[in-house]
Amino acid sequence: MNDEQTTPKPDLSLVIPVYNGSRTIPQLVERITTVFASMSVEIVLVNDGSEDDSEIVCEALVQKWPAVITLVNLSRNFGEHNAVLAGLNYSRGQYVAVLDDDGQNPPEEVMSMLQELKRKRYDVIYGHYIEKQHSWFRNAGSWFNDRIATLMLDKPKDLYLSSFKVMTRFVIDEIIKYHGPFPYIDGLVYRTTRKIGQIPVEHRPNPRGASRYSFRKLVRLWLNMFLNFSIKPLRLSVYAGLATSGLSIVALVAILIDKLWITPNLTVGIPTVLGSIVFFSGVQLMILGLVGEYLGRLYLDHTDTPQYVVRYTIQAGSDQEPPLSEPPDVRDPR
């Protein structure tokens, strides 16, 4: 009988992606162990290639709470959603909560979310921030991504897909079946179930100041949602092509009418022709770029681009030490 069969599974797993969180993760873990002292829980810390001493801090936390904490150390930075997916693969709880490492998601709210999930038999419940403490730039990006998610995923407009959520084991087992290199957790959730709820929760100020989400990361997140979970962009490109073709026909008819009956002496200008060429060329390039993005993602998937690479893990309840050198565990998209 192996260890997984003999070790009882916890009631709740808390997955926390860690990126440059050495200053905030100790206080967060300390608070979690206090709040959930009466429950069987595990904490899965995923060090996502941090550039500070987060790895050392996380190892110290494992030594302090060896029966509670599992450390998953990735070989480099893969991004928040990839790190969360790695943590979900190593989680064992009947329910799984996902929190940020900066302390903006209070662990106390997880208990309320879990109770609401059980009471209404949801598969997933999101925390809807009463007052968001992000910068205006992050809020604008979140608003845009929320509108795109409404369009692409057909989600209700009043449902806010935050990173703070609690999920059942059923949903987790379905999510980790995804093997593509560009995961979007909320897209995977909404592809699995519609039994989704939300409750208002507190959102605390970020003690580290500015958000780690740059414009580039927000665009990358938007593209993952826009292209990975729907073919609507391709359909929109067809509509755009039909609309521009119809517009060109209307314009040609108008020019013909103007030339024959309204101002026959007016010479049709070269700037009009050049402007039309530039406009339609831009539309064609946009559609080609969209198709190219789809093909590029298929190529990366076909060439087994990994979701993440695990350098080493320290499982909760084990007495293993951080390895000095160990072959990395590659999450093969196949």
HELIX and SHEET records of a PDB file:
HELIX    1   1 ASP A    3  THR A    6  1                                   4    
HELIX    2   2 ILE A   25  VAL A   35  1                                  11    
HELIX    3   3 SER A   54  LYS A   64  1                                  11    
HELIX    4   4 GLU A   80  TYR A   90  1                                  11    
HELIX    5   5 PRO A  107  LYS A  120  1                                  14    
HELIX    6   6 TRP A  136  LEU A  153  1                                  18    
HELIX    7   7 ARG A  169  ILE A  175  1                                   7    
HELIX    8   8 ILE A  185  THR A  192  1                                   8    
HELIX    9   9 PHE A  215  ASN A  228  1                                  14    
HELIX   10  10 LYS A  232  ILE A  257  1                                  26    
HELIX   11  11 ASP A  258  ILE A  262  3                                   5    
HELIX   12  12 ILE A  270  HIS A  302  1                                  33    
SHEET    1   A 9 ILE A 196  VAL A 201  0                                        
SHEET    2   A 9 VAL A 124  TYR A 129  1                                        
SHEET    3   A 9 LYS A 165  THR A 168 -1                                        
SHEET    4   A 9 TYR A  95  VAL A  98 -1                                        
SHEET    5   A 9 LEU A  12  VAL A  18  1                                        
SHEET    6   A 9 VAL A  41  ASN A  47  1                                        
SHEET    7   A 9 ILE A  69  LEU A  74  1                                        
SHEET    8   A 9 VAL A 309  ILE A 314 -1                                        
SHEET    9   A 9 ASP A 329  VAL A 330 -1                                        
END                                                                             
